[in-house]
C-alpha cells in the first residue's frame, strides 16, 4: 500500500535521467515517454526522485514495449521501497552492531531525520537486512578471502537457551577467523538433531577446503557422540568457560558451605546499621554551627619546608561498622559471577 505523505511534507527533489541514449537492439534513439515519482525517507529528510522513463522510438523495434528507467534509482533505493539505502544500512548497523531495539531506532529516526516510520516497517527492513547479511557471509568469494591465511579450522558448537521452555539456538562458530558458520533453533536437543547440525558443519568445512583441527563444546553426550561420528579421530575439548567452571566447582562448593554456616551465626546486621545511622543523625543535629575558617593560600615556593601540615582527621568508627556490615551482606548474597569473576 502506498504511503500517505502529509500535505506539508517538504521534499528534496532530484531528476534522474536515463543513462542509455540509444536502443541496444536496433540502435534507434530513445524517447522519454513518461515519468515516475519515487518518494523515500533518507537520513537527510524526505526525498522525491523524478525518474524519466524511456522507450525505443522505432515502431518496428522488438524492444519498443520495454520501458527503460534510470540505473541511478537503484543507488538510492529499491523499487517500491519507502526508505533509502542510507536509512536501511543505518537501521541494520544499529540493530546488529549496537543492539538497538526497534522503539529506540524509531525514536532516533523521527527526531534526527524526520522519518516517522512504524515499528512494522522497521522490523520488515531489519529482516531484509538480516537476509542480505547472511547471504553475504555465505558468499564463496567472501568466505575464501576470510580464510586465505588460515591453515585449519577450529569449530565450536554451543546451545543457547534464552528462557526456559523456549527453543534452544545451536550456534556453530569458527574461532580462527572468528566467523559464524550457521545457527538454527531446535525444539529438541536429541542426538539426531545435533548430529544433523554437525553434518552441516562438515559440509561447510568441505566447502571452505580446510581441515578441522579442533572441536570445542560443553561436552554434552549428544555433542560427544555426534562429533565422534561426523569427525572421526579429531580432537574434542571443553570450552574455556566450561573448563574454568569445572575447575572452580570445588572452591565454589566450599564457599557455599561456608556461607551456610555464616548465615546461622550472623544475625542483626541491618539492626546494627540502623543504630549507627541513628547515632550519626543525632550527632549531626546536635553539632553547633561553626563559621568556616578561611584557608590560607598555598605557598608560592613549592619547596618550602616550614609549612605546617594539618593532621589527618580521626577515623569515624561508625563508617568502619557500616563498611563491615556491607562486606558481610555482600559475602552472603553474592552468588553470581563467571569462572573469571567468581562470587565473593
C-alpha positions in Angstrom: 0.0 0.0 0.0 1.3 3.4 -1.0 2.4 5.6 1.9 0.2 8.7 2.5 2.5 11.6 2.8 1.3 14.7 4.8 0.5 17.7 2.6 3.0 19.9 4.3 5.9 17.4 3.7 9.0 19.2 2.2 10.8 17.0 -0.3 14.3 17.4 -1.8 13.6 16.8 -5.4 16.1 15.2 -7.8 15.6 14.4 -11.5 17.2 11.1 -12.8 17.9 10.8 -16.5 18.1 7.5 -18.4 21.8 6.8 -19.0 21.3 5.0 -22.3 20.7 7.3 -25.3 20.1 4.7 -28.0 18.3 1.3 -28.1 20.5 -1.7 -27.5 18.5 -3.8 -30.1 18.1 -1.6 -33.1 20.3 1.4 -32.3 17.5 3.9 -32.6 17.1 6.9 -30.3 15.3 6.5 -27.0 12.3 8.7 -26.4 11.2 10.0 -23.0 7.6 9.0 -22.7 6.7 9.1 -19.0 7.9 10.0 -15.5 7.8 8.1 -12.2 7.9 9.8 -8.9 9.6 7.8 -6.0 9.3 9.3 -2.6 11.5 7.9 0.2 12.8 8.7 3.6 16.6 9.4 3.9 18.9 10.4 6.7 18.8 14.0 5.2 15.0 14.0 5.2 12.3 13.2 2.6 13.5 12.9 -1.0 11.4 12.8 -4.2 13.1 11.2 -7.2 11.6 12.0 -10.6 12.7 9.2 -12.8 12.4 9.7 -16.6 11.2 6.6 -18.4 12.2 5.9 -22.0 11.4 3.5 -24.8 12.6 3.0 -28.3 11.3 5.4 -30.9 11.3 2.8 -33.7 7.8 1.4 -34.0 9.1 -1.8 -35.6 11.7 -2.5 -32.9 11.2 -5.6 -30.8 12.3 -3.8 -27.7 9.8 -0.9 -28.1 7.4 -2.3 -25.5 10.2 -2.4 -22.9 10.5 0.7 -20.7 13.9 1.8 -19.5 14.4 3.5 -16.2 17.5 5.3 -14.8 20.1 3.0 -13.2 20.8 5.7 -10.6 17.4 4.9 -9.0 18.8 1.6 -7.7 21.7 3.5 -6.0 19.1 5.4 -3.9 16.6 2.7 -3.1 15.0 -0.5 -4.4 11.7 -0.4 -6.3 8.6 0.1 -4.1 10.8 0.8 -1.0 9.9 3.6 1.3 13.4 4.1 2.7 16.7 4.9 1.1 19.8 2.7 1.3 21.3 5.1 3.9 18.4 4.5 6.3 18.4 0.8 5.6 22.1 0.5 6.5 21.7 2.8 9.5 19.0 0.6 11.0 20.9 -2.6 10.3 24.1 -1.3 11.9 22.3 0.0 15.0 20.4 -3.3 15.4 23.2 -5.9 14.8 26.3 -3.9 15.9 24.9 -1.8 18.7 21.9 -4.0 19.6 19.4 -1.1 19.4 15.7 -2.0 19.9 13.0 -1.2 17.4 11.5 1.6 19.5 14.9 3.1 20.1 15.7 3.2 16.3 12.2 4.5 15.6 12.5 7.4 18.0 16.0 8.3 16.8 14.9 8.4 13.1 11.9 10.5 14.0 14.0 13.0 15.9 17.0 13.4 13.6 15.8 12.8 10.1 12.0 13.4 10.2 11.3 9.8 9.3 8.2 8.7 11.2 8.4 5.0 10.3 6.2 2.5 12.0 7.5 -0.4 14.1 6.3 -2.9 11.4 8.2 -1.1 8.7 11.4 -1.1 10.7 11.0 -4.8 11.6 10.5 -5.7 7.9 13.6 -3.7 6.9 15.6 -5.5 9.6 14.5 -8.9 8.3 15.6 -7.9 4.8 18.9 -6.6 6.2 19.5 -9.9 8.1 18.8 -11.9 4.9 21.2 -9.8 2.9 23.9 -10.1 5.6 23.5 -13.9 5.8 23.8 -14.2 2.0 27.0 -12.1 2.0 28.5 -14.1 4.8 27.8 -17.3 2.8 29.2 -15.9 -0.4 32.0 -18.2 -1.6 34.4 -15.4 -2.6 34.0 -13.5 0.7 34.4 -16.7 2.6 37.5 -17.7 0.6 39.1 -14.3 1.3 38.4 -14.6 5.0 40.2 -17.9 5.2 43.1 -17.1 2.8 45.7 -17.1 5.6 44.1 -19.8 7.8 45.7 -23.2 7.8 43.0 -25.2 9.7 39.6 -24.7 11.3 38.7 -24.6 15.0 35.0 -25.2 15.4 32.7 -24.8 18.4 29.1 -25.7 18.9 27.0 -24.3 21.8 23.4 -24.3 22.6 21.9 -21.0 23.8 18.6 -21.1 25.6 17.2 -17.6 26.1 14.5 -18.7 28.6 13.2 -21.9 30.0 10.7 -23.5 27.7 11.9 -21.7 24.5 13.7 -23.2 21.6 17.5 -23.7 22.0 19.6 -21.9 19.5 22.6 -24.0 18.4 25.4 -22.0 17.0 28.5 -23.3 15.1 31.4 -20.8 15.0 34.9 -20.9 13.5 37.4 -19.4 16.0 40.5 -18.8 13.9 38.8 -16.3 11.5 36.1 -15.5 14.1 33.2 -16.1 11.8 29.8 -17.6 12.4 29.2 -20.7 10.4 25.4 -21.0 10.9 22.8 -21.1 13.6 19.4 -22.8 14.0 16.8 -23.0 16.7 15.9 -26.6 17.6 12.9 -27.8 19.6 14.8 -30.8 20.8 18.5 -31.4 21.6 18.4 -35.1 20.9 21.2 -36.9 19.2 19.6 -36.9 15.7 19.0 -33.1 15.7 22.5 -32.3 16.9 24.2 -34.7 14.5 22.2 -33.1 11.6 23.8 -29.8 12.6 27.3 -31.4 12.8 26.8 -32.9 9.4 26.0 -29.5 8.1 29.2 -28.2 9.7 31.2 -31.0 8.0 29.7 -29.9 4.6 30.6 -26.3 5.4 34.2 -27.2 6.2 34.5 -29.1 2.9 33.3 -26.1 1.1 36.0 -24.0 2.8 38.5 -26.6 1.8 40.4 -26.7 5.2 40.8 -29.5 7.7 39.1 -29.3 11.1 42.0 -29.1 13.7 39.9 -29.0 16.9 36.3 -29.0 18.2 35.1 -27.2 21.3 31.9 -27.8 23.1 30.3 -28.2 26.6 30.9 -32.0 26.3 27.2 -32.9 26.2 26.6 -36.6 25.4 24.9 -35.7 22.1 27.8 -33.4 21.1 30.4 -36.0 22.0 28.8 -38.9 20.1 27.9 -36.6 17.1 31.4 -35.1 16.7 33.0 -38.6 17.0 30.7 -39.9 14.3 31.0 -36.9 11.8 34.7 -36.1 12.6 36.3 -39.4 13.5 39.7 -39.1 15.1 39.5 -35.4 15.6 40.3 -33.8 19.0 37.4 -32.6 21.1 38.0 -30.3 24.0 36.0 -28.4 26.6 35.5 -24.7 26.1 37.5 -22.3 28.3 34.4 -21.2 30.2 33.3 -24.7 30.9 36.8 -25.8 31.8 37.3 -23.0 34.3 33.8 -23.5 35.7 34.6 -27.2 36.4 38.0 -26.2 37.8 36.4 -23.8 40.2 33.5 -26.0 41.2 35.2 -27.5 44.4 36.0 -24.0 45.6 32.5 -22.8 45.0 31.0 -25.7 46.9 33.3 -25.0 49.8 32.3 -21.3 49.7 28.7 -22.3 49.6 29.0 -24.4 52.8 30.9 -21.5 54.5 28.0 -19.2 53.6 25.5 -21.6 55.1 27.5 -21.7 58.4 27.9 -17.9 58.3 24.2 -17.3 57.9 23.5 -19.4 61.0 25.8 -17.2 63.1 25.4 -13.8 61.6 22.2 -12.1 62.7 21.1 -8.5 63.1 23.3 -6.8 60.5 20.5 -4.5 59.5 19.8 -3.6 63.1 23.4 -2.6 63.7 23.3 -0.4 60.6 20.2 1.4 61.7 21.7 2.0 65.2 24.8 3.5 63.6 22.8 5.7 61.2 20.6 7.0 64.1 23.7 7.9 66.1 25.2 9.8 63.2 21.9 11.7 62.7 21.8 12.7 66.4 25.4 13.9 66.2 24.7 16.0 63.1 21.6 17.5 64.7 23.4 18.4 68.0 26.6 19.8 66.4 26.9 23.6 66.8 27.1 25.7 63.7 30.7 26.8 63.3 31.8 29.6 60.9 34.0 28.5 58.1 37.7 29.0 58.8 39.5 30.8 55.9 42.0 28.6 54.2 45.4 30.3 53.7 46.7 30.4 50.1 49.3 27.8 49.2 52.9 28.9 49.4 54.4 30.3 46.2 57.6 28.2 46.7 56.7 24.5 46.3 59.9 23.5 48.0 59.1 25.4 51.2 59.7 23.1 54.3 58.3 25.2 57.0 54.6 25.0 56.0 52.7 23.2 58.8 50.8 20.1 57.7 47.3 19.6 59.0 46.8 16.3 60.9 44.6 13.6 59.4 41.0 13.6 60.7 40.2 10.9 63.1 38.6 7.7 61.7 34.9 7.5 62.1 34.1 4.3 63.9 30.5 4.3 62.5 31.9 4.4 59.0 34.0 1.3 59.7 31.0 -0.5 61.1 28.9 0.3 58.0 31.6 -0.9 55.7 31.9 -4.1 57.7 28.2 -4.7 57.5 28.2 -4.1 53.8 31.0 -6.6 53.3 29.2 -9.2 55.3 26.0 -8.7 53.3 27.9 -9.0 50.0 29.5 -12.3 51.1 26.1 -13.7 52.0 24.2 -12.5 49.0 26.7 -12.5 46.1 26.0 -15.8 44.2 26.6 -14.5 40.6 29.7 -14.4 38.5 31.5 -16.4 35.8 34.7 -18.5 36.2 37.0 -15.5 35.7 34.9 -13.4 38.2 33.7 -15.8 40.9 31.3 -14.6 43.6 32.8 -13.2 46.9 
